[in-house]
Amino acid sequence: MDTPHCALCLCLLFHAVATDPAPVDLTASVGETIVFPIEIPEKTNFDVISWISESRQRTVAMILPGQPLNVLLSELSGRLTTPDQGYSLQFSNLTMSDGGLYIARMTTASDITQLKQYWLHVYDIVVSAKRWVNGSCRLQLNCTVGAGRTDRVTFSWTHAGKAGASPVQGSTLQLFLEPADENLSYTCTAETSHNHSSKSTIVLHYEFCSERAEAASHAAPGACPAWIMKAAIALAVIASLLPMRAPLRCNTRD
């Protein structure tokens, strides 16, 4: 390849990189609503604006001039809208599978332009709980992120009632609670490593102890579970009502 052609290729390469916007990180929790904002100058002539989901590997919505948003996936129907009749995309009732890279692309008669890219990180708090009859409770809480670049998100836990308390780094928090801890709360913060956008959720932990309580199934450490005691009593009553029989003997030949 001669030098002029090389120079032309390099020029095109740098032009493509320059016109491709860097992704913007957005963080939200399950059930929330988020907006992917884009701005298009007035009197801009375009054929279509497409919103593409990389994790789903397809176009999820399209906007034609003078027409309402056309949602192309039935699973997203009613959850994707355009606020204020504009071109931005609003995503409501988020789920873990909604995370990933979203690209806004404008197609004109002569060109295709990428307007914006967004990394959406949707996280949730998953709780496993075990309660004993004395009211104590063991909890394990996990902040987890759904589809997308999970390596771009870090988690920390902070005691909501202690000012200046050092955060616990990591996505998992383990607690042993007593009834006196009824008002104890911690905050899970999800932060992206790229632009340090963050989102926090406060959890009143003892509520999970009450919701997941199975006092009849879980005994205090070292005690006999209640359901075993009930079963033993029932068997003893049944046995007392059965008639006594002579023991069976096997006949043997001489």
N, C-alpha and C positions, 0 to 999 in steps of 0.2 A: 504493500500500500504506500502511495507516495505521500510526501509531506503535506500538501494542501488538503488531501482527503483526511489525513489523520487529524489535522487541525479542525476540520469541519466536524468530525465525529466527537472530538473532545468538547467542542463548543455546544453541540446538541446535548451531550451528556450532562454538562454543567447546567444547561438551561432546564433540563428535566428535573434535576435535583433542586434547583432554585425555586421552581414553580410547584414543587410537591411539599405542602406544609407539614411541619413536624406534628406528630400526634399530641393532642392535649389530653391529660389524664383527668378523668372524672370519677368520683367515688360516691357510692350510695348504698344504702342497706335495702334488704328485701322489703317490697311493698311500697317503697317511696317512688316519687316522680322526679325525673331529671330532664333537662332540655339540652339539645345539641344546637347551639346558636350558629347561624350563618347570616351574612349580610350580602345582598346583591344590589348594586347600584340601580337606581331608578332608570327606566327606559332601556334596560338590558334585554336584548332579544335572545331568547334561548328556546331550544326545542324541548328539553326535559331536564329536570333535576332529579338525580337518582341518589337514594340512600342505600348503601351496600353494607351488609354485615359479613365480615370476614369469617367469623366463627361458624355462621350458617352457610357460607360460601354461595351467597346469592343476593340479589337486590330485594330489599324488604319493602320499599315504598318508592313512589314516583310522584313528581309534581309536574303537570303540564300547564302551560300558560293559561291563566284564567279559569283553571279547574281545581276542584278540591283534591286533597291528598288521596292517592290511590294506594291502599295497603295491599301488598301482594301475597302476604302470608295470613292464612285464616287464624293461626294461633296468636297473631298480633292484632287482630281486628278489635277495635275499641280501645286499644292501648297506645296506638300511635296517632298523634294529632299534630296539627300545625297551629301553634298559639298565635292569636291576633291576625289570623289569615295571612301569615307570612310564609317564609320558606324554612324556618328553623323546625327541628323535629322534637316533639315532646313525647317522652317515653314514660308511661305510668304503670303502676302496680308491678314494679320490677321483680323478676325472679332470678335465681342463681344462673340460669342458662342464658340470660340476656347479656352477660358480660362479653367483652371482646372488642375488636377494632371495628369502628364504623366510619365509613368514608362518604362524604358528600361530593357528588360529581355533577358538573354542569356540561351539557352537550349543546353546542350551537351548530349552525350550518357548516362551519369551517373548522371547529376545534372541540376538544374535550378537555375540560379544566377541573382539576381536583380542588375543591373549595376549602374543605376542612377534613381533618382526621381526628377521631376521638377514641381514646382507650377508656372503655367503661369497665369499672371494677364494682361488682355487686357482691356484698358480703352479708353473712348471716351469723347469728350466734346459736350454736347447737349445744344443748344442755343434756347431760345424763345425770340423773339424781337417784339417790337411795336414802330412804328415811327409816328410822327405827322408832319403836313405840314410845321411847322416852322423849321424842321430839327432836332429837339430833338428826342431822342431815349431812350427807356427803355429796358434794357437787363437783362435776368437772365441766367447765365451760370452754368451748372452742369457737374462736372467731375464724370463719372459713370464707374464702373467696371463690366465686364460681368460675365460669368460662372466661378465658382470656389469659393475660400474662400474669400468672400468680406470683412470679418472681419479682414483679414490680411493686408488690404490696407488703408492708410490714405491719405487725400488730403489737399493741401494748395495752396493759391493764392498769388503771389508776384507781385507788381508793377514793370514792367520790366524797367521803366525809372527812378526809384528812387533807388539809391544805398543805401543800409543799411535800406531800408524800412522794417518794421515788416510784416511778412506774415499774411494773413487772413486764419485762420484755418477752415477746413471744405470743403465739396465738392461743395457748392453753393456760387456763387458770384453775387450780384445784383448791377447794375450800372445804372445811369441816365446820358446820354451823350448829349453834345451839338456839333454842327459842329466844334467848336474849338478843340474838343477832337479827331479829325480824326486820329492822330498818337498815341493815347493812347494804350498801350498794357499791358497785364498781362500774367503771366506764371503760368500754372497749374502744380503742381508737385505731382506725385503719388509715395508713398513710402511704402514699405512693412515693417511690424513691426517685422518680424522674423530676417532678416539679413540686413535691412535698404537699400536694393537696391532701386533705384529711377529712375524715368523717367519724363522729363519735356517737356511741349509743350507751345510755345508762341502763343498767340492769339491777333491779331489786331482787337479789338472789334468793331470799327465803320464800318468795312467791313460788319458785320452782319446787321447793320442798313440799309445799302444800298441794300444788297441782299434781305432783307425781307421787304423793304419799300413798303407800300401800301398807298401812299399819298392821293389817291382818296377815300380810305376807312376809313382812320383814321384822324380825325380832331384834332386840338389843343384843349387842355382842355377848356371846356366851349363854344366852337364854334360849329356851325351846320355843320355836315359832308357834304362834297361836293356832294355825291350821292343823299342825301335827297333834296338838293337845286335843282339839275338837275331834279329830279322826280317831284318836285312841279311846276317847270316852265313848264314842258311838260304837266302836267295835266291841268294847267291854259290855255295853248294854245288850247288843245283839247276841253275844256269846252266852249271856246269862239267861236268855229266853229259849235257847236251844235245848231239847231233851237230852238227857244223859244216855249214852249207849255203852253197852259192854264192848270192850276192846275186841277187835277182829282177830281171829286166829287162823293161821294157815294149817290145813290138814296135811300131814306127811304120811307117806306110806312106810310100812315097816320094811 
